[in-house]
Amino acid sequence: MAKRTKAPVEVFNLAFLDIISCAFGAVVMLVLLSKNGDLEAPPNADASSVSILIDQLLAAQQSVDDLNGALSQKEDQLASAKAQAAASSDALDNLEQKVPRAAEALKQLEDKALSIREDISATNALLNVPASTKTPDKDVGGVPTDAEYVVFIIDNSGSMNQIGWNKIVSTVGDVIENHPKLKGFNVMNADGQYLPMKRGGWITDNKSNRRIALTELKGFKGGGSSPEIAIQKAIETYKKTKGKVSLYVFGDEYSTSNIAGVAESITKSNYDPIRKQARFRIHGIGFYWRGGSNTRVGFSAFMKSVAHNNRGAFIALDVK
C-alpha cells in the first residue's frame, strides 16, 4: 500500500506580517519626525490628535504581538501533527507486515480445526455402531461368503495405485474364488462407473468372464475416493435382485466432515422394511501403507460403521 504525502499546511501568509511591520515602522517614523523635526506642527494639530495616533500605534503593536503568538502556536501544532503522522505511518507499516503472518496463522488453525472435526466425527461413528444383526453362516477370515451376487466397489484413485494395483486386482480375484454360490458379479469404481465389459446388470460367473474382468480391472484407474456414491448407486440398481447380494468396498483413505451422517444415509437406503434388516451385506476392505495420509483413519471409521450396520464385516490389509 503506497503512502500518501500530505502537502504542508501554511497557517499564515508571511506577506501579511510584512505589511503590518512596515505600517508600524511608518507610524513610528511619523512620530519621531513630529517630535524632533525642525518643522513646526500644523496649525490644526493638537494634543488629542497625537494621543489618538499613539493609541493606534499601541493597538497595532498589540495586534502584531498577538499574530506572532498565534503563528508560534500554529507552528507547534504543525510540528506535532507531523510527528503524529510519522508515528501513524510507522504503525501502518508494522500492521502491513503483520497481516500476512496473521493470515497464515489463521489458515493453520482452520486446517487443524477441520482435522479435529474429522477425528471427532470418526470417533462418534465408531461409538454409535451397533452389533451386527445377524451372524454370518459362512465366512472366510471373518468375511461372510454366502452371497450369490457380488458388486466390487473400488477406489481407483492415485493413492491406491501407489499401493500397487496388481495387489488390488489379486485381492478381488481371491474374494471371487471364496464365494462357492456365486452366480454373478460386477465391478465399479467409487464414482459409480462400471467396467467396460458390463455397464450395469450382472456378469455371469464363469472362468472366462472372471479372466476378462480381472484383465480389464488392471487398466481400471483414475477415479475418485468417495465410495458412498457407488454404494448408493449399487443399492438402487440391484435392490430387486432375487438372491443374496454383497457389496465389497475397497479403499485406503476417506475424508468427510460427516462420516456418521453419510453412514446413516447408506443404512437407510439399504434397509428392507419387509425383512426388517439390511437388504445387502456391505463389507469393507482397507489397504494400509506406510507414508499414507491421516485420511486412512477416516476410511476405517467409515467402513466399520457401514459394515456393522449392514450385516457386513471390515478387514484391514497391511500392504507395505
C-alpha positions in Angstrom: 0.0 0.0 0.0 1.6 3.3 -1.1 1.8 6.1 1.4 0.1 9.4 0.6 2.1 12.5 1.4 0.1 15.5 2.6 1.1 19.0 1.5 2.5 21.2 4.3 -0.1 23.4 6.0 0.5 27.1 5.7 -1.1 28.7 8.7 -0.3 32.3 7.8 0.9 34.2 4.8 4.2 35.9 5.8 3.4 38.8 3.3 0.6 39.9 5.7 3.1 40.2 8.6 5.5 42.2 6.4 2.7 44.7 5.7 1.9 45.0 9.4 5.5 45.5 10.2 6.0 48.1 7.5 2.9 50.0 8.7 4.1 50.0 12.2 7.5 51.3 11.2 5.9 54.1 9.2 3.9 55.2 12.2 7.0 55.3 14.4 8.9 57.3 11.8 6.0 59.8 11.7 6.0 60.2 15.5 9.8 60.7 15.6 9.7 63.3 12.8 6.8 65.1 14.5 8.8 65.4 17.8 12.3 66.0 16.6 11.9 67.7 13.2 12.6 71.3 12.5 9.2 71.9 11.0 6.5 73.3 13.2 3.4 71.3 13.8 0.5 72.1 11.6 -1.7 74.8 12.8 -4.6 72.5 13.5 -2.5 69.9 15.3 -3.3 69.4 19.0 -2.6 67.0 21.9 -5.7 65.0 21.3 -4.8 64.0 17.8 -1.3 63.0 18.9 -2.8 60.8 21.7 -5.1 59.1 19.1 -2.1 58.3 17.0 -0.2 56.8 20.0 -3.2 54.7 20.9 -3.4 53.4 17.3 0.3 52.7 17.4 0.0 50.7 20.6 -3.0 48.8 19.3 -1.1 47.9 16.1 1.8 46.7 18.2 -0.5 44.5 20.3 -2.0 43.0 17.1 1.5 42.2 15.9 2.3 40.5 19.2 -0.9 38.5 19.1 -0.3 37.4 15.5 3.3 36.3 16.4 1.9 34.3 19.3 -0.7 32.7 17.1 1.9 31.9 14.5 4.1 30.3 17.0 1.2 28.2 18.3 0.3 27.0 14.8 3.9 26.1 14.1 3.9 23.9 17.3 0.7 22.3 16.2 2.0 21.6 12.8 5.2 20.0 14.2 3.0 17.9 16.5 0.8 16.8 13.6 3.9 15.9 11.5 5.2 13.8 14.4 1.8 12.0 14.8 1.7 11.4 11.0 5.2 9.8 11.1 4.2 7.6 14.1 1.0 6.6 12.3 3.0 5.7 9.1 5.3 3.5 11.2 2.3 1.8 12.8 0.7 1.2 9.4 4.0 -0.4 8.1 4.0 -2.6 11.1 0.4 -3.7 10.6 1.0 -4.4 6.9 3.9 -6.7 7.9 1.7 -8.5 10.5 -1.3 -9.1 8.2 0.4 -11.9 6.1 1.6 -13.6 9.2 -1.8 -13.4 10.8 -3.5 -14.8 7.7 -1.1 -17.8 7.6 -1.7 -18.5 11.3 -5.4 -18.4 10.7 -5.1 -20.8 7.8 -3.2 -23.2 10.0 -5.8 -23.0 12.7 -8.6 -23.7 10.2 -6.8 -26.8 8.9 -6.2 -28.0 12.4 -9.9 -27.4 13.3 -11.0 -29.4 10.2 -8.7 -32.3 11.2 -10.1 -32.3 14.7 -13.7 -32.2 13.4 -13.0 -35.2 11.2 -11.4 -37.1 14.1 -14.5 -36.4 16.3 -16.8 -37.5 13.5 -14.9 -40.7 13.0 -14.9 -41.4 16.8 -18.6 -40.8 17.0 -19.3 -43.1 14.1 -17.4 -45.9 15.8 -19.1 -45.3 19.2 -22.6 -45.4 17.5 -22.0 -48.7 15.6 -24.4 -51.3 16.8 -23.7 -55.0 16.9 -24.2 -57.0 13.7 -27.8 -58.0 13.3 -27.1 -61.5 12.0 -24.3 -64.0 12.5 -22.7 -65.0 9.1 -23.5 -68.6 8.2 -20.3 -69.0 6.2 -17.2 -66.8 6.3 -13.6 -66.6 5.3 -11.3 -64.6 7.6 -14.4 -63.0 9.3 -16.0 -62.0 6.0 -19.3 -63.8 5.1 -19.2 -65.6 1.8 -22.8 -66.7 1.5 -23.6 -64.2 -1.4 -24.9 -65.3 -4.8 -24.2 -61.9 -6.4 -21.2 -59.6 -5.6 -20.5 -56.0 -6.5 -17.0 -54.8 -6.1 -16.7 -51.0 -5.4 -13.1 -50.0 -5.8 -11.4 -46.7 -5.1 -9.1 -46.5 -8.2 -7.6 -43.1 -7.3 -3.9 -42.3 -7.4 -3.2 -43.3 -3.8 -4.5 -46.8 -4.5 -2.1 -47.0 -7.5 0.8 -46.3 -5.1 -0.1 -49.4 -3.1 0.3 -51.5 -6.2 -2.7 -52.0 -8.5 -1.8 -55.7 -9.1 -2.3 -56.2 -5.4 -5.9 -54.8 -5.6 -6.7 -57.0 -8.7 -5.3 -60.1 -6.9 -7.5 -59.4 -3.8 -10.6 -59.1 -6.0 -9.8 -62.5 -7.6 -9.4 -64.0 -4.1 -12.7 -62.8 -3.0 -14.5 -64.2 -6.1 -12.8 -67.6 -5.6 -14.0 -67.7 -2.0 -17.7 -67.5 -2.9 -19.0 -71.0 -3.6 -22.5 -69.9 -4.5 -21.6 -67.1 -6.8 -23.9 -66.6 -9.8 -23.0 -63.1 -11.0 -20.8 -60.1 -10.2 -19.8 -56.7 -11.4 -17.2 -54.1 -10.7 -17.5 -50.3 -10.4 -15.2 -47.5 -9.1 -16.0 -45.2 -6.3 -17.6 -42.7 -8.7 -20.1 -45.4 -9.8 -18.6 -46.2 -13.3 -18.6 -49.8 -14.4 -16.0 -52.0 -16.1 -16.3 -51.7 -19.9 -17.4 -55.3 -20.3 -20.7 -54.8 -18.4 -22.1 -51.4 -17.7 -24.9 -52.4 -15.2 -26.6 -55.7 -14.7 -24.6 -58.9 -13.8 -21.6 -60.5 -15.3 -22.3 -64.3 -15.4 -19.8 -66.1 -13.1 -17.6 -68.4 -15.1 -13.8 -68.8 -15.6 -13.8 -66.9 -18.9 -15.7 -63.9 -17.5 -13.5 -63.8 -14.4 -10.4 -63.7 -16.5 -11.8 -60.9 -18.8 -12.9 -58.9 -15.8 -9.6 -59.1 -14.0 -7.8 -58.2 -17.2 -9.9 -55.1 -17.7 -9.5 -54.3 -14.0 -5.8 -53.9 -14.4 -6.4 -50.8 -16.5 -9.4 -49.5 -14.5 -7.8 -46.5 -12.9 -8.2 -42.8 -12.4 -11.4 -42.3 -10.3 -12.1 -40.6 -7.0 -12.3 -41.5 -3.3 -15.9 -41.1 -2.4 -17.3 -44.7 -2.2 -20.7 -43.6 -0.9 -21.6 -42.5 -4.5 -21.1 -46.1 -5.8 -22.7 -47.7 -2.8 -25.9 -45.7 -3.2 -25.9 -46.5 -6.9 -25.4 -50.2 -6.4 -28.2 -50.3 -3.8 -30.6 -48.6 -6.1 -29.6 -50.7 -9.2 -29.6 -54.1 -7.7 -32.3 -53.9 -4.9 -34.7 -56.0 -7.0 -32.2 -58.9 -7.4 -33.6 -62.3 -6.3 -30.9 -63.8 -4.2 -28.3 -62.8 -1.7 -26.2 -59.8 -2.6 -23.0 -58.5 -1.1 -21.1 -55.2 -1.8 -17.3 -55.2 -1.2 -15.8 -51.7 -0.8 -12.1 -51.4 -1.4 -10.2 -48.3 -0.4 -7.3 -46.8 1.6 -8.5 -43.3 2.6 -11.6 -41.3 3.0 -12.3 -37.7 4.1 -15.5 -36.0 5.0 -16.7 -33.8 7.9 -19.8 -36.0 8.5 -18.8 -39.7 8.5 -21.7 -40.7 10.8 -24.2 -38.9 8.7 -23.1 -40.5 5.4 -23.0 -43.9 7.0 -26.5 -43.4 8.4 -27.8 -42.4 4.9 -26.4 -45.6 3.4 -28.0 -47.7 6.1 -31.4 -46.1 5.5 -31.2 -46.7 1.7 -30.2 -50.4 2.3 -32.9 -51.2 4.8 -35.5 -53.8 3.8 -38.8 -52.9 5.7 -40.3 -56.4 4.9 -37.4 -58.4 6.4 -36.6 -55.6 8.8 -32.9 -55.8 8.2 -30.2 -54.6 5.8 -31.1 -55.7 2.2 -27.4 -56.3 1.2 -24.4 -57.2 3.2 -21.8 -54.4 2.8 -18.2 -55.3 3.6 -15.1 -53.1 3.7 -11.5 -54.0 2.8 -8.9 -51.3 3.8 -5.4 -51.2 2.4 -2.9 -49.5 4.7 0.6 -48.5 3.7 3.4 -46.5 5.4 3.6 -42.9 4.4 -0.2 -42.6 3.7 -2.2 -39.6 4.9 -4.3 -39.4 8.1 -7.4 -39.9 6.0 -6.7 -43.6 6.3 -8.3 -43.4 9.7 -11.3 -41.9 8.0 -11.8 -44.9 5.7 -11.5 -47.3 8.6 -14.1 -45.4 10.7 -16.5 -45.0 7.7 -16.4 -48.6 6.6 -16.6 -50.1 10.1 -19.8 -48.1 10.7 -21.3 -49.0 7.3 -20.3 -52.7 7.7 -21.6 -53.2 11.2 -24.9 -51.5 10.3 -25.4 -53.6 7.2 -24.6 -57.2 8.3 -21.1 -57.0 6.9 -17.5 -57.1 8.1 -14.4 -54.9 7.8 -10.9 -56.2 7.4 -7.6 -54.2 7.0 -4.7 -55.3 4.9 -1.2 -54.0 5.6 0.3 -53.9 2.1 3.7 -52.2 2.9 
